[in-house]
Amino acid sequence: MSTATARLLALTFALTISATVSASSFSFTTIDVPGADATLPIAINSSGQIVGYFTSGSDTHGFVYSGGTFTPFDVPDGTGQTFATGINDSGQISGYYLDFSSVEHGFVDTNGSFMTIDAPGAVNTQAWGINNSGEISGGYSDGTSAHGFIDDGGTFTNVDVSGAMGTVPSAINNNGDVVGVYADSSYALHGFTDINGSIDLFDIPGEENIQVFGINDADQVIGGFDDSSGSSHGFIKTGNSFSFIDVPDGTNGTAATGINDNGVIVGAYDDDNFVVHGFIGIPTVPEPSTLVLLISGILGAACARRARSKR
């Protein structure tokens, strides 16, 4: 993926050794904000509403995509730099913006009413995910290092991977489970999950520079990574199994950024001309749990037929 796209997708601021890797099948649809230079969907809720941001010249604006219609928006106190990064089932939107001093602040947009979020002691704050309870995940800089946080109604709880140079929780599901990235001592990025208060660290075996963006209520994790040749791909992590995601038109890279409880995904890709487009991915094969039920049904029917034939 192009350097420009990597910058746009970057989160500012041991490991799973044994894993199964496979390809994942989706039907892809491209979505582009009319007139935009680049479109980057970041999150999708259970109703299929999508939020993200797009670039136009030197400005970045948030958008909501619903029912085939794009609605751009900007935080009123922003300077033409608004990043929408999360949406819950009530349509509340989380994100961050730059003020006139180029300081980053988080925000929550509730039906067009904006509330600013600043972590205590923060120099810069980014809000990322938001769940149906209004809990917000994000990261902040205290001027020395980057830390993660969960904001529950104005009460902030730090989320930090032990020994990390920086931690950013990028998403939170309705169970309160958190997913994100951390930087090691070499500032290489790795993934983490915080499920039921237990932090697990992970990498994709043999791959590099993981970015983690989303988690649904089934604890499926979505993100992107660079392979050894420098090409970018999306991934879904289910348990210890990884499925790779590549948009057919994404000849210069794919990044997966959001997943809802129906398994529908969103993300971005670079075309032949390094233009960044958004996409929606609809699963075209049954989920593993569905396959298990299907196989069980087939086996059950076969046993029933065998029993009848013996009688």
BAFI-3210 file (N, C-alpha, C; in Angstrom, 3 decimals, decimal comma, padded with zeros to 6 digits):
// residues 311
n [1|2|3|4|5|6|7|8|9|10|11|12|13|14|15|16|17|18|19|20|21|22|23|24|25|26|27|28|29|30|31|32|33|34|35|36|37|38|39|40|41|42|43|44|45|46|47|48|49|50|51|52|53|54|55|56|57|58|59|60|61|62|63|64|65|66|67|68|69|70|71|72|73|74|75|76|77|78|79|80|81|82|83|84|85|86|87|88|89|90|91|92|93|94|95|96|97|98|99|100|101|102|103|104|105|106|107|108|109|110|111|112|113|114|115|116|117|118|119|120|121|122|123|124|125|126|127|128|129|130|131|132|133|134|135|136|137|138|139|140|141|142|143|144|145|146|147|148|149|150|151|152|153|154|155|156|157|158|159|160|161|162|163|164|165|166|167|168|169|170|171|172|173|174|175|176|177|178|179|180|181|182|183|184|185|186|187|188|189|190|191|192|193|194|195|196|197|198|199|200|201|202|203|204|205|206|207|208|209|210|211|212|213|214|215|216|217|218|219|220|221|222|223|224|225|226|227|228|229|230|231|232|233|234|235|236|237|238|239|240|241|242|243|244|245|246|247|248|249|250|251|252|253|254|255|256|257|258|259|260|261|262|263|264|265|266|267|268|269|270|271|272|273|274|275|276|277|278|279|280|281|282|283|284|285|286|287|288|289|290|291|292|293|294|295|296|297|298|299|300|301|302|303|304|305|306|307|308|309|310|311]
n.u [000,852|000,441|002,665|001,290|-001,281|-000,697|000,045|-002,375|-003,901|-002,531|-002,231|-001,745|000,267|005,737|003,771|001,531|002,476|001,771|-000,460|-003,293|-003,545|-005,484|-007,271|-009,906|-013,285|-015,106|-017,690|-017,064|-017,704|-017,052|-016,803|-016,962|-016,527|-018,150|-016,165|-013,947|-010,443|-009,375|-010,878|-011,711|-013,212|-013,867|-015,309|-018,188|-021,592|-024,170|-026,391|-025,413|-024,534|-021,888|-018,878|-016,195|-013,406|-012,508|-010,315|-009,769|-008,038|-005,957|-007,442|-009,248|-012,180|-014,960|-017,291|-020,586|-021,973|-024,872|-027,499|-026,726|-026,062|-023,836|-022,944|-021,205|-019,262|-018,027|-016,274|-017,396|-015,494|-013,208|-010,450|-010,811|-009,909|-011,051|-011,650|-013,487|-014,074|-015,452|-018,629|-021,691|-024,594|-026,640|-026,065|-024,264|-021,236|-017,747|-014,487|-011,758|-010,276|-008,467|-007,557|-007,236|-004,687|-003,411|-003,724|-004,789|-008,027|-010,413|-013,764|-017,331|-020,157|-023,450|-026,280|-025,666|-024,841|-021,933|-019,442|-016,484|-013,575|-011,013|-008,284|-007,210|-004,377|-003,413|-001,644|-002,313|-005,311|-006,972|-010,023|-011,328|-012,904|-016,421|-018,917|-022,208|-022,943|-021,838|-019,211|-015,867|-012,998|-009,544|-006,560|-003,836|-001,373|001,055|003,016|005,376|005,111|002,869|-000,400|-003,090|-006,680|-009,842|-012,880|-015,460|-018,259|-016,948|-015,168|-011,909|-009,916|-006,726|-005,158|-002,548|-000,013|002,303|005,616|005,589|006,299|004,282|000,708|-002,353|-005,700|-007,932|-010,566|-013,718|-015,932|-019,408|-019,277|-017,359|-014,825|-011,561|-009,466|-006,360|-003,272|000,241|003,484|006,721|010,097|011,546|009,817|008,204|004,998|002,501|-000,246|-002,897|-005,239|-007,715|-009,512|-012,088|-010,515|-008,065|-005,022|-003,794|-001,137|-000,344|000,971|000,999|002,220|005,355|004,814|004,676|004,505|001,800|-001,491|-004,319|-007,781|-010,532|-013,203|-015,720|-018,785|-018,437|-015,828|-014,198|-011,415|-010,159|-007,939|-004,855|-001,752|001,760|003,460|006,495|007,514|006,671|004,098|000,644|-002,018|-005,333|-006,738|-008,596|-008,959|-009,829|-010,144|-007,205|-006,804|-006,065|-007,420|-006,795|-007,329|-007,908|-008,685|-009,789|-009,288|-007,393|-004,557|-002,295|-002,409|-004,316|-006,341|-008,083|-010,594|-012,920|-015,522|-018,697|-021,360|-022,534|-020,571|-019,879|-017,548|-015,428|-013,144|-010,140|-008,492|-005,705|-005,660|-004,475|-003,390|-002,630|-004,681|-006,841|-009,508|-012,635|-014,142|-016,776|-017,224|-018,955|-019,547|-019,099|-019,083|-020,175|-019,859|-017,426|-018,811|-021,342|-020,791|-020,091|-022,562|-023,956|-022,556|-022,993|-025,753|-025,946|-024,587|-026,257|-028,625|-027,745|-027,195|-029,765|-031,045|-029,598|-030,331|-033,058|-032,933|-031,925|-034,017]
n.v [-001,187|002,292|004,890|007,189|006,207|004,502|006,398|007,725|005,697|005,085|004,533|007,073|007,793|-014,385|-013,743|-014,970|-017,998|-020,415|-020,800|-020,894|-020,195|-018,834|-018,096|-015,680|-015,373|-012,911|-010,819|-007,964|-004,448|-001,316|001,851|005,336|008,609|011,209|013,183|013,052|012,839|010,636|007,859|006,512|004,170|003,288|002,038|-000,073|-000,492|-002,663|-002,216|-001,644|000,924|003,090|004,643|006,943|008,623|011,158|012,581|015,810|017,785|019,475|018,974|016,984|015,158|013,937|011,222|009,794|006,848|005,654|003,655|003,954|006,607|009,303|011,312|014,029|015,470|017,835|018,509|021,201|022,883|022,266|022,332|021,800|019,244|016,404|013,235|010,442|007,538|005,487|003,838|003,231|001,088|002,851|004,943|006,803|008,547|008,243|009,784|011,919|015,239|018,105|021,084|024,731|025,073|022,883|020,767|017,569|016,334|014,132|013,147|012,786|012,317|012,851|012,583|014,925|016,631|017,624|016,382|017,084|015,143|014,703|013,075|012,809|014,746|014,699|015,563|015,270|013,763|010,924|009,614|006,422|003,741|003,015|001,649|000,103|000,879|003,295|003,372|004,315|003,726|004,558|006,546|008,421|011,021|011,884|013,653|012,415|009,648|007,250|006,262|003,972|004,202|003,698|005,262|005,672|007,149|009,521|008,652|007,664|004,910|003,596|001,769|-000,186|-001,953|-003,975|-002,859|-001,737|000,753|002,358|002,359|001,769|001,388|000,464|-000,268|-001,232|-003,688|-004,702|-006,231|-005,125|-005,864|-005,246|-004,176|-003,599|-001,868|-002,088|-000,638|-001,952|-001,983|-001,345|000,122|-001,271|-002,455|-004,342|-006,597|-006,576|-008,090|-007,397|-009,165|-009,804|-008,660|-009,856|-009,558|-010,363|-010,871|-010,610|-011,679|-012,016|-014,933|-014,710|-012,310|-008,654|-005,461|-005,012|-003,701|-003,037|-002,762|-003,297|-005,029|-007,445|-008,584|-011,292|-011,527|-011,523|-010,275|-007,561|-006,227|-005,029|-005,795|-005,791|-007,709|-009,671|-008,635|-006,094|-005,579|-004,816|-006,267|-007,232|-008,687|-011,175|-012,241|-015,070|-016,559|-018,372|-018,416|-017,063|-015,262|-014,098|-011,035|-009,683|-007,229|-007,636|-005,541|-004,169|-003,616|-002,469|-002,812|-003,708|-002,820|-003,847|-002,590|-002,477|-004,449|-005,910|-007,413|-009,171|-010,093|-008,550|-006,544|-003,603|-001,395|-000,243|000,245|000,407|001,354|000,669|003,135|004,128|005,354|005,815|003,863|003,186|000,168|-002,297|-005,475|-008,407|-011,456|-014,506|-017,152|-019,640|-018,893|-020,445|-021,625|-021,940|-023,750|-025,964|-026,578|-027,176|-029,414|-031,145|-031,448|-032,753|-035,133|-036,113|-036,529|-038,523|-040,617|-041,069|-041,996|-044,338|-045,783|-046,119|-047,723|-050,076|-050,944]
n.w [000,000|-000,614|000,619|001,353|001,898|004,025|005,931|006,302|007,417|009,687|013,194|015,513|017,302|023,549|021,816|019,283|018,282|017,037|014,478|012,293|008,889|006,305|003,214|002,864|001,785|000,102|-001,211|-002,920|-002,807|-004,147|-002,565|-002,804|-001,689|-003,327|-005,443|-003,774|-002,905|-001,649|-000,017|003,072|004,747|008,139|010,247|010,917|011,765|013,232|011,697|009,258|008,809|007,975|008,970|008,427|006,950|004,564|002,100|000,758|-001,172|001,032|003,242|005,657|006,159|008,057|007,408|007,032|005,816|004,591|003,498|000,846|000,622|001,094|003,843|004,551|007,264|009,697|012,722|014,643|015,950|014,651|012,264|009,602|009,689|010,381|011,750|011,519|013,333|014,652|015,219|016,856|017,451|017,903|016,363|017,317|016,907|017,039|017,186|016,158|016,108|014,827|016,468|016,242|017,050|016,227|017,939|018,939|019,631|021,068|020,060|020,460|018,542|018,849|017,293|015,851|017,856|019,348|021,523|023,181|023,898|026,145|027,413|030,826|031,619|029,059|026,071|023,426|022,212|020,958|020,093|019,329|019,048|019,750|021,820|022,295|024,824|025,093|025,872|025,257|023,333|023,001|022,406|023,865|024,080|026,448|026,137|026,452|026,071|024,477|025,428|026,073|026,517|028,184|028,108|030,176|030,452|031,204|033,078|033,124|032,226|032,136|029,505|028,962|027,337|028,877|029,077|026,547|024,024|023,297|023,333|021,724|021,980|019,601|019,158|020,669|021,834|022,429|024,669|026,142|025,452|024,201|021,515|019,814|019,000|019,766|020,276|020,038|021,476|019,260|017,877|016,166|015,107|016,806|017,467|019,972|022,233|024,659|026,539|028,680|030,649|030,332|028,802|025,685|023,440|019,972|016,782|013,211|011,977|010,430|009,189|009,022|010,784|011,981|011,948|013,865|013,858|014,438|016,275|016,723|018,378|018,554|019,037|016,799|015,130|013,256|010,749|009,318|007,564|006,692|004,284|003,787|001,466|001,424|000,609|001,299|003,188|004,194|007,230|009,068|012,335|014,013|016,945|017,107|014,440|011,266|008,576|005,354|003,545|000,436|-001,804|-005,102|-006,958|-005,641|-006,317|-005,291|-002,598|000,342|003,109|005,912|008,022|009,629|011,224|011,517|013,544|011,835|010,284|008,138|006,432|006,274|004,576|002,933|-000,245|-002,568|-005,946|-009,357|-009,941|-007,551|-006,210|-003,479|-002,422|-000,806|000,557|000,814|002,207|001,732|003,312|001,512|002,032|004,419|007,931|010,180|012,423|011,349|009,350|010,886|012,059|009,726|008,740|010,879|010,638|008,158|008,733|010,728|009,279|007,531|009,309|010,260|007,942|007,572|009,829|009,326|007,049|008,065|009,627]
ca.u [000,000|001,244|003,048|000,209|-002,347|-000,205|-000,036|-003,778|-004,446|-001,696|-002,630|-000,645|000,788|004,760|003,105|000,912|003,444|001,056|-001,692|-003,750|-003,730|-006,225|-007,879|-011,294|-014,016|-016,097|-018,130|-016,622|-018,293|-016,284|-017,543|-016,130|-017,189|-018,073|-015,202|-012,857|-009,149|-009,220|-011,991|-011,270|-014,174|-013,157|-016,142|-019,531|-022,422|-024,996|-027,371|-024,714|-024,055|-020,437|-018,219|-014,794|-013,018|-012,030|-009,455|-010,048|-006,923|-005,216|-008,393|-009,818|-013,534|-015,664|-018,505|-021,458|-022,528|-026,058|-028,495|-026,183|-025,863|-022,757|-023,184|-019,943|-019,403|-016,829|-016,454|-017,475|-014,281|-012,073|-009,771|-010,819|-009,246|-011,946|-011,476|-014,527|-013,417|-016,291|-020,071|-022,429|-025,884|-027,518|-025,608|-023,259|-019,982|-016,546|-013,382|-010,908|-010,109|-007,401|-008,003|-006,464|-003,287|-002,997|-003,843|-005,824|-009,034|-011,436|-015,134|-018,496|-021,243|-024,748|-027,315|-025,212|-024,342|-020,556|-018,810|-015,033|-013,004|-009,584|-007,834|-006,492|-002,934|-003,057|-001,264|-003,191|-006,228|-007,732|-011,058|-011,435|-014,113|-017,510|-019,875|-023,608|-023,065|-021,176|-017,804|-015,015|-011,592|-008,709|-005,193|-003,416|000,035|001,287|004,201|006,541|004,770|001,459|-001,135|-004,467|-007,666|-011,274|-013,657|-016,813|-019,009|-016,055|-014,179|-010,874|-009,079|-005,610|-004,891|-001,163|000,703|003,508|006,878|005,413|006,638|003,009|-000,447|-003,573|-006,877|-008,621|-011,990|-014,299|-017,222|-020,474|-018,908|-016,269|-013,540|-010,805|-008,417|-005,573|-001,874|001,268|004,798|007,790|011,236|012,005|008,659|007,417|003,636|001,955|-001,625|-003,266|-006,643|-007,977|-010,805|-012,382|-009,414|-006,836|-004,361|-003,026|-000,392|-000,274|001,478|000,735|003,528|006,080|004,412|005,237|003,804|000,362|-002,387|-005,566|-008,766|-011,909|-013,583|-017,172|-019,184|-017,934|-014,382|-013,425|-010,552|-009,848|-006,875|-004,005|-000,345|002,676|004,209|007,949|007,856|006,178|002,710|-000,298|-003,177|-006,213|-006,878|-009,551|-008,456|-010,869|-009,336|-005,812|-006,788|-006,052|-007,840|-006,299|-008,319|-007,342|-009,653|-009,214|-008,800|-006,404|-003,269|-001,205|-002,592|-005,638|-006,388|-009,420|-010,634|-014,097|-016,323|-019,874|-021,739|-022,964|-019,377|-019,637|-016,325|-015,116|-011,723|-009,679|-007,486|-005,057|-005,771|-003,255|-002,856|-002,418|-005,832|-007,390|-010,952|-013,235|-014,875|-017,600|-017,065|-020,016|-019,061|-019,721|-019,060|-020,659|-018,903|-017,082|-019,850|-022,419|-020,338|-020,183|-023,969|-024,342|-021,977|-023,704|-027,057|-025,764|-024,262|-027,468|-029,548|-027,201|-027,403|-031,191|-031,348|-029,006|-031,152|-034,300|-032,689|-031,730|-035,312]
ca.v [000,000|003,486|005,579|008,112|005,432|004,042|007,541|007,989|004,630|004,829|004,975|007,923|007,999|-013,357|-013,634|-016,220|-018,699|-021,418|-020,231|-021,373|-019,085|-019,201|-016,971|-015,488|-015,006|-011,852|-010,087|-006,607|-003,291|-000,094|003,061|006,535|009,883|011,964|014,273|012,901|012,329|009,309|007,493|005,500|003,701|002,759|001,207|-000,384|-001,023|-003,821|-001,801|-001,391|002,308|003,110|005,935|007,010|009,968|011,312|013,736|016,705|018,717|019,312|018,806|015,663|015,322|012,716|010,932|008,666|006,234|004,898|003,513|004,409|008,058|009,851|012,585|014,534|016,359|018,315|019,007|022,675|023,557|021,737|023,183|021,056|017,959|015,591|011,816|009,612|006,241|004,477|004,086|002,170|000,776|004,017|005,968|007,693|008,484|008,665|010,164|012,982|016,384|019,041|022,452|025,738|024,953|021,559|019,807|016,575|016,083|013,172|013,656|011,929|013,014|012,250|013,278|016,264|017,349|017,165|016,496|016,908|014,199|014,843|012,245|013,593|014,857|014,460|016,613|014,967|012,655|010,377|008,611|005,501|002,926|003,290|000,534|000,494|001,489|004,594|003,282|004,763|003,337|005,503|006,710|009,799|011,274|012,778|014,431|011,529|008,367|007,080|005,350|003,702|004,474|003,460|006,346|005,212|008,256|010,510|007,980|007,122|003,807|003,386|000,447|-000,173|-003,225|-003,883|-002,743|-001,159|002,154|003,046|001,476|002,430|000,530|001,059|-000,628|-001,878|-004,277|-004,515|-006,975|-004,405|-006,381|-004,199|-004,620|-002,463|-002,097|-001,525|-000,523|-002,521|-001,086|-000,919|000,823|-002,129|-002,571|-005,670|-006,549|-007,106|-008,143|-007,339|-009,828|-010,097|-008,184|-010,600|-009,026|-011,312|-010,231|-011,495|-011,326|-012,998|-015,569|-014,400|-011,040|-007,500|-004,180|-005,249|-002,660|-003,672|-001,687|-003,580|-006,277|-007,552|-009,223|-012,666|-011,372|-011,539|-009,103|-007,215|-005,251|-005,150|-006,070|-005,790|-008,959|-009,485|-007,876|-004,746|-005,466|-004,751|-007,152|-007,249|-009,992|-011,432|-013,203|-015,767|-017,417|-018,313|-018,584|-015,831|-015,302|-012,912|-010,325|-008,875|-006,769|-007,921|-004,320|-003,540|-004,105|-001,890|-003,038|-003,744|-002,729|-004,065|-001,699|-002,625|-005,658|-005,888|-008,714|-010,023|-010,491|-007,627|-005,803|-002,420|-001,097|000,593|-000,364|001,235|000,793|000,719|004,492|004,486|006,074|005,061|003,689|002,389|-001,017|-003,119|-006,889|-009,288|-012,847|-015,366|-018,527|-019,691|-018,807|-021,774|-022,188|-022,359|-024,964|-027,061|-026,948|-027,785|-030,753|-031,945|-031,771|-033,755|-036,409|-036,566|-037,061|-039,784|-041,638|-041,377|-042,834|-045,662|-046,480|-046,525|-048,820|-051,304|-051,419]
ca.w [000,000|-000,766|001,856|001,715|002,525|005,320|006,841|006,598|008,241|010,856|014,520|015,943|018,559|023,486|020,547|018,843|017,437|016,261|013,941|011,003|007,974|005,110|002,509|003,215|000,577|000,231|-002,389|-002,633|-003,470|-003,928|-002,204|-002,859|-001,478|-004,583|-005,504|-002,807|-003,365|-001,035|000,864|004,022|005,755|009,301|011,133|010,439|012,847|012,885|010,684|008,011|008,697|007,909|009,157|008,067|006,574|003,200|001,891|-000,356|-001,054|002,293|004,328|005,929|006,680|008,398|006,651|007,345|004,615|005,004|002,441|-000,427|000,644|001,915|004,528|005,127|008,419|010,380|014,080|014,532|016,425|013,919|011,283|008,345|009,903|011,196|011,484|012,144|013,479|015,295|015,247|017,537|016,840|018,056|015,431|017,898|016,158|017,745|016,320|016,696|015,223|015,158|016,701|015,524|017,483|015,753|019,031|018,677|020,656|020,712|020,069|020,233|017,854|019,126|016,509|015,476|019,023|019,532|022,832|023,103|024,853|026,393|028,524|031,845|031,437|027,664|025,136|022,296|022,487|019,839|020,369|018,200|019,020|020,687|021,842|022,502|026,149|025,059|026,257|024,155|023,381|022,271|022,866|024,099|024,345|027,595|025,814|026,535|025,467|024,109|026,296|025,707|027,561|028,034|028,719|030,514|031,040|031,781|033,930|032,242|032,702|031,222|028,932|028,497|027,241|029,699|028,362|025,212|023,844|023,119|023,210|021,241|021,799|018,462|019,093|021,842|021,471|023,420|025,877|026,784|024,993|023,515|020,606|019,365|018,648|020,630|019,655|020,855|021,672|017,933|017,325|015,282|015,613|017,062|017,910|021,281|022,635|026,097|026,643|030,086|031,476|030,060|027,611|024,876|022,365|018,810|015,471|012,167|011,757|009,206|008,611|009,696|010,902|012,110|012,447|014,292|013,837|014,834|016,931|016,876|019,635|018,538|019,225|015,561|015,086|011,865|010,598|008,146|007,835|005,555|004,150|003,721|000,259|001,590|000,179|002,404|003,104|005,353|007,883|010,144|013,322|014,769|017,805|016,660|012,988|010,492|007,181|004,668|002,735|-000,635|-002,800|-006,426|-007,611|-004,777|-006,804|-004,512|-001,173|000,973|004,570|006,468|009,174|010,480|011,068|012,387|014,094|010,729|009,547|007,029|006,701|005,480|004,530|001,828|-001,106|-003,584|-007,286|-010,166|-009,947|-006,151|-005,684|-002,350|-002,468|000,252|000,118|001,697|001,893|002,231|003,296|000,502|002,522|005,796|009,027|010,670|013,278|010,469|008,682|011,837|012,150|008,463|008,701|011,878|010,072|007,114|009,384|011,411|008,271|007,029|010,344|010,294|006,786|007,786|010,817|008,683|006,117|008,828|010,067]
c.u [000,883|001,566|001,950|-000,918|-001,927|-000,285|-001,470|-004,343|-003,710|-002,360|-001,469|-000,177|002,093|003,723|002,540|001,850|002,738|-000,265|-002,012|-004,037|-004,460|-006,720|-009,346|-012,033|-015,105|-016,504|-017,895|-017,378|-017,458|-017,214|-016,573|-016,985|-017,052|-017,084|-014,014|-011,573|-008,898|-010,378|-011,558|-012,370|-013,406|-014,010|-017,526|-020,335|-023,337|-026,046|-026,732|-024,333|-022,532|-019,947|-016,760|-014,439|-012,508|-011,188|-009,896|-009,019|-006,159|-006,131|-008,866|-011,162|-014,108|-016,831|-019,282|-022,012|-023,671|-027,052|-028,028|-025,879|-024,729|-023,200|-021,865|-020,231|-018,041|-017,190|-016,432|-016,209|-013,030|-011,538|-009,759|-010,092|-010,083|-011,824|-012,556|-014,034|-014,292|-017,757|-020,742|-023,810|-026,911|-027,147|-024,682|-021,928|-018,845|-015,462|-012,513|-010,749|-008,938|-007,995|-007,062|-005,001|-002,694|-002,928|-005,000|-006,736|-009,963|-012,803|-016,124|-019,588|-022,536|-025,817|-026,946|-024,753|-022,965|-020,072|-017,328|-014,552|-011,500|-009,218|-007,075|-004,984|-002,471|-002,604|-002,119|-004,052|-006,917|-008,757|-011,194|-012,758|-015,156|-018,491|-021,274|-023,866|-022,436|-019,754|-016,940|-013,599|-010,776|-007,312|-004,872|-001,913|000,149|002,511|005,464|006,283|003,276|000,827|-002,527|-005,397|-009,020|-011,973|-015,078|-017,540|-018,151|-015,047|-013,178|-010,089|-007,979|-005,536|-003,494|-000,620|002,022|004,765|006,784|005,844|005,383|001,908|-001,646|-004,683|-007,785|-010,108|-012,411|-015,657|-018,224|-020,277|-017,823|-014,905|-012,878|-009,741|-007,638|-004,163|-000,973|002,588|005,845|008,967|011,839|010,929|007,976|006,051|003,193|000,512|-001,798|-004,777|-006,696|-009,397|-011,010|-011,214|-008,106|-006,232|-003,536|-002,393|-000,329|000,404|000,951|002,075|004,129|005,746|004,846|004,217|002,288|-000,347|-003,744|-006,608|-010,112|-012,086|-015,109|-017,504|-018,803|-016,427|-013,580|-012,699|-010,174|-008,771|-006,107|-002,574|000,442|003,368|005,694|008,388|007,362|004,757|001,781|-001,518|-004,048|-006,226|-008,078|-008,941|-009,647|-010,188|-007,878|-005,686|-006,874|-006,524|-007,412|-007,364|-007,591|-008,445|-009,050|-008,654|-007,703|-004,996|-002,091|-001,458|-004,022|-005,470|-007,829|-009,500|-011,824|-014,847|-017,517|-020,269|-022,284|-021,786|-019,103|-018,438|-016,249|-013,619|-011,401|-008,647|-006,923|-005,231|-004,442|-002,581|-002,610|-003,493|-006,490|-008,922|-011,421|-013,904|-015,744|-017,413|-018,164|-019,512|-019,826|-019,679|-019,570|-019,537|-018,606|-018,172|-021,018|-022,053|-020,442|-021,622|-024,428|-023,833|-022,695|-025,065|-026,969|-025,486|-025,480|-028,453|-029,063|-027,407|-028,871|-031,569|-030,824|-029,856|-032,464|-034,077|-032,491|-033,047|-036,056]
c.v [001,230|004,102|006,523|007,382|004,956|005,164|007,791|006,966|004,472|005,307|005,785|007,495|008,589|-013,627|-015,005|-016,906|-019,689|-020,844|-020,859|-020,177|-019,580|-017,942|-016,884|-014,916|-013,980|-011,378|-008,610|-005,574|-002,067|001,047|004,236|007,757|010,699|013,125|014,135|012,448|010,923|009,085|006,346|005,179|003,055|001,803|001,033|-000,952|-002,139|-003,496|-001,538|000,056|002,313|004,530|005,813|008,443|009,976|012,567|014,502|017,819|018,445|019,057|017,359|015,862|013,955|012,485|009,798|008,164|005,329|004,860|004,032|005,891|008,444|011,173|013,039|015,386|016,750|018,717|020,535|023,400|023,101|022,720|022,515|019,737|017,155|014,136|011,041|008,168|005,154|004,854|002,920|001,994|001,887|005,141|006,992|007,462|008,979|009,019|011,205|014,079|017,228|020,428|023,431|025,782|023,615|020,540|018,862|016,398|014,986|013,828|012,508|012,793|012,235|013,075|014,722|017,129|016,785|017,406|016,193|015,990|014,438|013,992|013,102|013,581|014,718|015,729|016,497|013,764|012,240|009,386|007,738|004,749|003,389|002,135|001,034|001,100|002,874|004,567|003,561|004,259|004,338|005,561|008,173|009,843|012,221|013,653|013,610|010,207|008,312|006,025|005,112|004,045|003,912|004,576|005,842|006,346|009,293|009,948|007,260|006,014|003,579|001,937|000,509|-001,587|-003,069|-003,845|-002,095|000,302|003,001|002,036|002,287|001,391|001,152|000,738|-001,317|-002,437|-004,138|-005,344|-006,253|-004,937|-005,353|-004,835|-003,407|-002,859|-001,549|-001,529|-001,107|-001,535|-000,604|-000,142|000,043|-002,351|-004,022|-005,513|-007,015|-007,170|-008,076|-007,860|-010,294|-009,730|-008,901|-010,118|-010,126|-010,565|-011,176|-010,831|-012,338|-013,622|-015,213|-013,063|-009,893|-006,379|-004,345|-003,976|-003,303|-002,586|-002,042|-004,914|-006,297|-008,331|-010,691|-012,698|-011,684|-010,209|-008,831|-006,152|-005,461|-005,411|-005,921|-007,139|-008,642|-008,706|-006,443|-004,531|-005,527|-005,620|-006,929|-008,617|-009,982|-012,491|-013,762|-016,803|-017,253|-018,496|-017,234|-016,107|-013,996|-012,344|-009,466|-008,514|-007,006|-006,697|-003,638|-003,979|-003,569|-001,961|-002,956|-003,601|-002,916|-003,333|-001,903|-003,902|-005,561|-007,305|-009,667|-010,498|-009,638|-006,752|-004,548|-002,210|-000,227|-000,165|000,681|000,581|000,929|002,082|005,027|005,440|005,202|005,058|002,937|001,150|-001,566|-004,558|-007,715|-010,721|-013,684|-016,834|-018,524|-019,514|-020,221|-022,400|-022,685|-023,643|-026,166|-027,537|-027,653|-029,216|-031,666|-032,369|-032,844|-035,125|-036,988|-037,179|-038,392|-040,906|-042,053|-042,277|-044,251|-046,466|-046,965|-047,702|-050,136|-051,872|-052,053]
c.w [000,000|000,591|002,313|002,410|003,903|006,341|007,261|007,556|009,561|012,133|015,085|017,318|018,481|022,469|020,162|017,870|016,517|015,795|012,598|010,121|006,734|004,423|002,896|002,006|000,877|-001,154|-002,109|-003,464|-003,129|-003,548|-002,170|-002,583|-002,770|-004,487|-004,575|-003,496|-002,845|-000,078|001,753|005,019|006,906|010,134|010,530|011,608|012,343|011,832|009,328|007,794|008,831|008,195|008,762|007,761|005,144|003,095|000,658|-000,283|000,222|003,484|004,441|006,618|007,061|007,459|007,301|006,020|005,054|003,855|001,104|-000,486|001,577|002,538|005,148|006,368|008,955|011,799|014,021|014,949|015,676|012,890|009,916|008,451|010,897|010,768|012,243|012,155|014,106|015,224|015,965|016,907|017,008|017,100|016,039|017,205|017,042|016,730|016,979|015,650|015,696|015,377|015,990|015,962|017,084|016,886|018,710|019,891|020,163|020,697|019,994|019,631|018,107|018,424|016,196|016,618|019,389|020,959|022,667|024,221|024,939|027,592|029,533|031,604|030,006|026,967|023,880|022,659|021,196|020,376|019,132|018,216|020,018|020,637|022,195|023,874|026,206|025,576|025,029|024,385|022,578|022,853|023,086|024,307|025,527|027,377|025,845|025,829|025,188|025,000|025,726|026,849|027,168|028,794|028,921|031,228|031,711|032,760|033,032|032,942|031,682|030,760|028,344|028,456|027,965|028,827|027,000|025,187|023,649|022,895|022,725|021,098|020,727|018,413|020,382|021,448|022,616|024,683|026,668|026,423|024,081|022,625|020,150|018,999|019,745|019,869|020,592|020,917|020,356|017,189|016,201|015,924|015,711|017,546|019,342|021,403|024,153|026,290|028,082|030,990|031,267|028,743|026,958|023,718|021,175|017,623|014,477|011,818|010,396|008,589|009,517|009,840|010,939|012,567|012,701|014,486|014,447|015,522|017,021|018,144|019,702|018,732|017,972|015,440|013,637|011,814|009,318|008,551|006,544|005,491|003,955|002,488|000,331|001,116|001,380|002,140|004,336|005,988|008,818|011,041|014,087|015,635|017,427|015,160|012,294|009,071|006,522|003,736|001,710|-001,617|-004,181|-007,142|-006,810|-005,112|-006,011|-003,009|-000,710|002,476|005,007|007,800|010,108|010,192|012,010|012,798|013,040|009,887|008,328|007,391|005,839|005,511|003,341|001,014|-002,062|-004,946|-008,041|-010,132|-008,541|-005,628|-004,621|-002,425|-001,215|-000,314|001,237|001,252|002,553|002,195|002,268|000,884|003,945|006,790|009,544|011,533|012,440|009,758|009,608|011,950|010,887|008,379|009,681|011,344|009,020|007,722|010,084|010,442|007,738|008,030|010,404|009,128|006,979|008,779|010,197|007,756|006,849|009,311|008,912]
res [m|s|t|a|t|a|r|l|l|a|l|t|f|a|l|t|i|s|a|t|v|s|a|s|s|f|s|f|t|t|i|d|v|p|g|a|d|a|t|l|p|i|a|i|n|s|s|g|q|i|v|g|y|f|t|s|g|s|d|t|h|g|f|v|y|s|g|g|t|f|t|p|f|d|v|p|d|g|t|g|q|t|f|a|t|g|i|n|d|s|g|q|i|s|g|y|y|l|d|f|s|s|v|e|h|g|f|v|d|t|n|g|s|f|m|t|i|d|a|p|g|a|v|n|t|q|a|w|g|i|n|n|s|g|e|i|s|g|g|y|s|d|g|t|s|a|h|g|f|i|d|d|g|g|t|f|t|n|v|d|v|s|g|a|m|g|t|v|p|s|a|i|n|n|n|g|d|v|v|g|v|y|a|d|s|s|y|a|l|h|g|f|t|d|i|n|g|s|i|d|l|f|d|i|p|g|e|e|n|i|q|v|f|g|i|n|d|a|d|q|v|i|g|g|f|d|d|s|s|g|s|s|h|g|f|i|k|t|g|n|s|f|s|f|i|d|v|p|d|g|t|n|g|t|a|a|t|g|i|n|d|n|g|v|i|v|g|a|y|d|d|d|n|f|v|v|h|g|f|i|g|i|p|t|v|p|e|p|s|t|l|v|l|l|i|s|g|i|l|g|a|a|c|a|r|r|a|r|s|k|r]
***
